[in-house]
Amino acid sequence: MFCRRYGRHSRDRNYEAELQGCRLEAVPVEFGDYHPLKPITVTESKSRRGGRKGSTSSSSSSSSSVAPDPLSSMLDGTDPLSLFAAASASEAPTLSHGASSGVRHAGAELGRKRKEKEEEAAVGADFEPWSSKRGEILARFTTTEKLSINLFMGSDKGKAPSPGSAVSEKVRTRLEELDDLEEGSQREMLNLSQQDYVNRIEELNQSLKEAWASDQKVKALKIVIQCSKLLSDTSVIQFYPSKFVLITDILDTFGRLVYERIWSMCSESRLQPDSFSADDVNDTAKETCLNWFFKIASIRELIPRLYVEAAILKCNRFLSKTGIQETLPRLTAMIRGIGDPLVAVYARAYLCRVGMEVAPHLKDSLNKNFFDLLGSFRQIHGDSVQNQLVLQRVEIPVYLTLYSPAINWILQCVSYRAPETLLTEMMERCKQLGNNALLLNSVMWAFRAEFVAARATDFIGMIKDCDEAGFPKHLLFGSLGRSLSCADPPESERLPILNEAWKVITKVRSPQDYINCAEIWVEFTCRHFTKREVNTVLSDIIKHMTPDRAFEDAYPQLQSVIRKVLTYFHDFSVLFSMERFLPFLDMFQKDSVRVEVCRSIMEVFIKHQQEPTRDPVILNALLHVCKTMHDSVNALTLDDEKRSLALLINGFIRMVSFGRDFEQQLSFCVEARATFCNLEPVIVQLIHTVNQLAMETRRVMRGSHSRKTAAFVRACAAYSFITIPSLTSIFSRLNLYLLSGQVALANQCLSQADAFLKAAVSILPEVPRSISVEGKLRSSEGFLLDFINNFLSTLLVVPDHPEQGVLYLVRGLLNMVQDYTWEENSDAKVRVYISALPLLAALSQESYLYSIPKGETHTHACTHINTYIRNTHTHILFPQ
């Protein structure tokens, strides 16, 4: 009825004329000062004539404008901050020229002096803080032996002084409490594991904070003193560096609490934390500060007295300008009274650490600590230390490594922003001590890499003269290699340096010691030499790490070797031409480690490979690498991991190109499909690649070898048609069927296109009502409507099947829509029918809106469309 009343067919359309009518009219614009974001300003001019006789007429103009916006303000060159500064300047009092210039000069001079003072005193970002070394020390120096903690906490009972008692009575009471500290009850914890020991120290740190918060200052001091006493105990000597880290954490907490307590007493004076002097501090704060120093001075034992006073060293600023400068030399001299050289060196390290925090410009104290350290080296070989090592069954090389963190820190403080001449002086002192290996190692660690690299040949000569028994030479070469990986030695010396170093490294018998040193020198080799030298190094590593499967205990170092090689070799044709690179990869036998290494290789390839490749060496090697990643996928693999691996493999597939050898490209895709069958995103990428290959074939071989081209395109279509059903995602299958059908249409493969589109219609009933998107269930109607709209757009150019009748695919699609179970109260079904109307209208035109070049149109579509609409219109829109 609708068709009979308003006409039997849609109106004729002239698409070209409609397109021209929809285009915007071009209007010339005079730019000048015009800008679309600039505000429009309207200026009014008003003339006022004076009422008094003889007054001259004057005119004033006022401007009104729309409210400004940030973008237009930027165009005007103004911004809110500039306007605020201008307003402040206009409101500021005006100085005379001479006065203002004098103020500016004085201000500049003051600023210059302040800047020089800050540069002299401050520690910059180029100074590695102690906190960055803490974790490394705790992880490196461990023990399986049992530990103990002996605490003499004393009695908490104290006689509270009466309100009217004299100050001397208060002092006597406090001193009695400290004496009680020495004579009180003993608290002993034995047979502690390392973790239990760490937990107990943390509990003491927390007890310190709680005692301070509850105003039990003496109890807090007791805890700090007793913890400091633990630093005199070397019964488990391998754990001493870690014990030092844990105990000094408590000391740092105590020093901070005391300083903040005294600073709070100065709050009324409004002092600046970085610029106040002792003259600005009130008497109450000074008295409290002196009280703390008197308490600490009454501690009888040397080590706790030294450590606790060093912890509150910063508080000297409240007493005098030169307090810190006078205290540091005294504390440095006190350390000479410590008999154990290991305990003494860590006491010096703590004093240097505190000194760098509060007065980094006092270099004399730092140097004095270092020179005292040199003088104590002879104690290491004394009878007392040797007997202790025999008792604890510790070898001298292991014992010497315990000194490294402390000496490295002291030298780092001494060498900070020091001139290059200081390194020369240090090298001379090392020679005077008979090239002490321990000291030489710390010197190479502490000084700037540029200084060390410039003297690399001299250091090698000194290393050769060192005694092998005390400190292994491969450790010295490891320290030298770290410097050379950061700075370059003279070019003429690089090869001799590598040869001398590797002569020592290759003779190391312990696989773990060998790989620790070799891993460092790999970077120097990759940085300065060719694949020949790198291949030699890799071969030597394989030779040392393969026997007894020693590589299983060195995966982190071996991974580091791979990372360093990949950092400097981005040309994969060169990389895979190294004979020992792939055998090196074979040492990664642990699945998780092997996959991680393969992942790092693919990340570098995708990042640095600029052009597609067909190099068989690269392809075979990377196929093996990608297969390793793919084979790691199992039922327990997380979706994010699968997605990450698929992304890397797809990046590789996109970089493979055989040029015009299309058959070889298709063969590669066939092989890849069999290799990566468990990763659905990779299969989707392969189908896209094959479709692109079919289109490229049509473009390149247009007009020549038409039969061969058609056969190849049909082979590509067969690949897609066979592969798509293996996908589990319903919408991936639908979209790929549609895409493959469009490609087949573009290549005049009508039967293949018909098969793809028919397959898409056939699986539409399988679309579930909800799908999982990023782990959440969502309605599938929106995705289904998008697909159907795209499908309808394609059907405009699909020729009719000679045996199936007019528009059989349209009829099949609409029948599916009618039978599909839609959500209740959903308008999706109606929207599909409405979307079909433009298709039917377009099909009735003599010329189509778009078409496929050299493609056929619907058989008799224009002739029979009106009959089809008349016969099916009511049934389609209003199914019963």
Helices and strands as residue ranges (DSSP letters): H 2-6, H 15-22, E 41-48, E 58-65, H 70-76, H 80-91, H 97-121, H 131-140, E 147-152, H 167-183, E 186-192, H 194-213, H 217-229, G 230-232, G 237-239, H 240-265, G 267-269, G 278-280, H 283-297, H 302-311, G 313-318, H 323-334, G 335-337, H 341-358, H 363-375, G 377-381, H 383-392, H 396-401, H 404-415, H 420-432, H 437-446, H 449-454, H 456-464, H 473-484, G 491-493, H 494-505, H 511-528, H 531-545, G 547-553, H 555-568, H 572-575, H 581-585, H 591-608, H 616-631, H 639-654, H 662-675, H 680-700, H 706-723, G 724-726, H 730-746, H 750-763, G 764-766, E 770-773, E 776-779, H 781-795, H 808-819, H 828-843, H 861-877
